[in-house]
Amino acid sequence: MRILVTTTGSPGHVGPLLPFLDAIRAAGGETLVATRSSLAHTVAAHGYAAWPVGEARAAERAAAFAAARGLSSAAANEHALTEVFAGLDARAALAGTFDAIAGWRPDVVLSEASEFAGRVAAAHVGLPFVKLSITQYAVEHDVLPATDAALARLRATHGLRAAGGARSAQFTLLPPLLERPGQPGPPGLQRFREREAPSAGRSRRSGTDPLVYLTFGTAAPQMGCFPERYRSAIDALALLPIQLLVTTGRDRDPGELGATPANVQVRRWADHAEVLGRASAVVCHGGTGTVRGALAAGVPLVITPMFADQLDNAVRVHALGAGVHVQHGQTGLADAVRAVLGDRRYADRAATVAADIRALPTVDRAASVLRGWAARAAA
């Protein structure tokens, strides 16, 4: 089987695809990942072949994102999806995506939910298509009318056909508990987990201060919050009886944060699986990958949301009792961490979510679904 995978290319969008890429490879399938040319290296770094496609000018993207500042979380999310991902990015990537289909002849197209050229191209040529949700279904559903309108304009501009009779599906790595209550997704939504479920037990040595992991992901450090947001969080948390591990992202120099107390370690990057196996709490911005990864390991969260779907994730985690939503910037951050570390119920609820994740079928099942589609397409 040949699966064309499409992504916007940033680490937070490539990450959810990796378990599926690994499973497809393990099943003997071939993959080609179409992504923005400037980010093709992020795909290659994981050992997968990349197909560079066109991309909007950096200044255009920056201006479009800047226009969302000051909007409500929901309005900003809709603006980013329609104006950037389904707008600038989709227009720029479309020709290259068609070239990948024509030149490589895939059996199925698999696109993460913020990449739209893949679904438009697949629909036009009649290829089976899978959308991988990378956030709560309700967050995507809220903006569906706006993104559908943006894609209709794109198709009209290029004279393209809309979806026809080709098979389609939707995958996700989110467990039911992390979905918005009352909006679990369409009946056909298929849920999976990684091939190896992380252990929900932590290996902190008795008698040592608990490890707290502070990360604001990979996008936030590039969006004007560095180093101030990091420095203020460190100043607040370093006063607690904890060991604090901070990651700045590969493109930021930890030295920009200046001197830090003895109980604080700052790195560009850390192995999340290794750290989560030792951590007692995670402090983060609420990105879906970070939230899901922490809870899969049974680690409770303190979330101070910034943009995109992060507010939705913070609200859901807080409602589940698996963490605390810090609602006013970083005011109260230390109190929230103190509460999570001091009340065992947060860890117990995080363990409940971890069990929900472990109950899901592995991505090997997703690879089997794709193989079946590929076989029928070739028949």
HUBEL-V773146 format. One record per residue. N is the residue number from 0. RES is the residue in one letter. BURIAL is + if it has 9 or more other ideal C-beta (glycine too) atoms within 8 Angstrom, else -. Layout:
n=<N	N>
res=<RES	RES>
burial=<BURIAL	BURIAL>
This chain:
n=<0	1	2	3	4	5	6	7	8	9	10	11	12	13	14	15	16	17	18	19	20	21	22	23	24	25	26	27	28	29	30	31	32	33	34	35	36	37	38	39	40	41	42	43	44	45	46	47	48	49	50	51	52	53	54	55	56	57	58	59	60	61	62	63	64	65	66	67	68	69	70	71	72	73	74	75	76	77	78	79	80	81	82	83	84	85	86	87	88	89	90	91	92	93	94	95	96	97	98	99	100	101	102	103	104	105	106	107	108	109	110	111	112	113	114	115	116	117	118	119	120	121	122	123	124	125	126	127	128	129	130	131	132	133	134	135	136	137	138	139	140	141	142	143	144	145	146	147	148	149	150	151	152	153	154	155	156	157	158	159	160	161	162	163	164	165	166	167	168	169	170	171	172	173	174	175	176	177	178	179	180	181	182	183	184	185	186	187	188	189	190	191	192	193	194	195	196	197	198	199	200	201	202	203	204	205	206	207	208	209	210	211	212	213	214	215	216	217	218	219	220	221	222	223	224	225	226	227	228	229	230	231	232	233	234	235	236	237	238	239	240	241	242	243	244	245	246	247	248	249	250	251	252	253	254	255	256	257	258	259	260	261	262	263	264	265	266	267	268	269	270	271	272	273	274	275	276	277	278	279	280	281	282	283	284	285	286	287	288	289	290	291	292	293	294	295	296	297	298	299	300	301	302	303	304	305	306	307	308	309	310	311	312	313	314	315	316	317	318	319	320	321	322	323	324	325	326	327	328	329	330	331	332	333	334	335	336	337	338	339	340	341	342	343	344	345	346	347	348	349	350	351	352	353	354	355	356	357	358	359	360	361	362	363	364	365	366	367	368	369	370	371	372	373	374	375	376	377	378>
res=<M	R	I	L	V	T	T	T	G	S	P	G	H	V	G	P	L	L	P	F	L	D	A	I	R	A	A	G	G	E	T	L	V	A	T	R	S	S	L	A	H	T	V	A	A	H	G	Y	A	A	W	P	V	G	E	A	R	A	A	E	R	A	A	A	F	A	A	A	R	G	L	S	S	A	A	A	N	E	H	A	L	T	E	V	F	A	G	L	D	A	R	A	A	L	A	G	T	F	D	A	I	A	G	W	R	P	D	V	V	L	S	E	A	S	E	F	A	G	R	V	A	A	A	H	V	G	L	P	F	V	K	L	S	I	T	Q	Y	A	V	E	H	D	V	L	P	A	T	D	A	A	L	A	R	L	R	A	T	H	G	L	R	A	A	G	G	A	R	S	A	Q	F	T	L	L	P	P	L	L	E	R	P	G	Q	P	G	P	P	G	L	Q	R	F	R	E	R	E	A	P	S	A	G	R	S	R	R	S	G	T	D	P	L	V	Y	L	T	F	G	T	A	A	P	Q	M	G	C	F	P	E	R	Y	R	S	A	I	D	A	L	A	L	L	P	I	Q	L	L	V	T	T	G	R	D	R	D	P	G	E	L	G	A	T	P	A	N	V	Q	V	R	R	W	A	D	H	A	E	V	L	G	R	A	S	A	V	V	C	H	G	G	T	G	T	V	R	G	A	L	A	A	G	V	P	L	V	I	T	P	M	F	A	D	Q	L	D	N	A	V	R	V	H	A	L	G	A	G	V	H	V	Q	H	G	Q	T	G	L	A	D	A	V	R	A	V	L	G	D	R	R	Y	A	D	R	A	A	T	V	A	A	D	I	R	A	L	P	T	V	D	R	A	A	S	V	L	R	G	W	A	A	R	A	A	A>
burial=<+	+	+	+	+	+	+	+	+	+	-	+	+	+	-	+	+	+	+	+	+	+	+	+	+	+	+	-	+	-	+	+	+	+	+	+	+	-	+	+	-	+	+	+	-	+	-	+	-	+	+	+	+	+	+	+	-	-	-	+	+	-	-	+	+	-	-	+	-	-	-	-	+	-	+	+	+	+	+	+	+	+	+	+	+	+	+	+	+	+	+	+	+	+	-	+	+	+	+	+	+	-	-	+	-	+	+	+	+	+	+	+	+	+	+	+	+	+	+	+	+	+	+	+	-	-	+	+	+	+	+	+	+	+	+	+	+	+	+	+	-	+	+	-	-	+	+	-	+	+	+	+	-	+	+	-	-	-	-	+	-	-	-	-	-	+	-	+	+	+	+	+	+	+	+	-	-	+	+	+	-	-	+	-	+	-	-	-	+	+	+	+	+	+	+	-	-	+	-	+	-	+	-	+	-	-	-	-	-	+	+	+	+	+	+	+	+	+	+	+	+	-	+	-	+	+	+	-	+	+	+	+	+	+	-	+	+	+	-	+	-	+	+	+	+	+	+	+	+	-	-	+	-	+	-	+	+	-	-	+	-	-	-	+	-	+	+	+	-	+	-	-	-	-	+	+	+	+	+	+	+	+	+	+	+	+	+	+	+	+	+	+	+	+	+	+	+	+	+	+	+	+	+	+	+	+	+	+	+	+	+	+	+	+	+	+	+	+	-	+	-	+	+	+	+	+	-	-	-	+	-	-	+	+	-	+	+	+	+	+	+	-	-	-	-	+	+	-	+	+	+	+	+	+	+	+	+	+	-	+	-	+	+	+	+	+	+	+	+	+	+	-	+	+	+	-	+	-	->
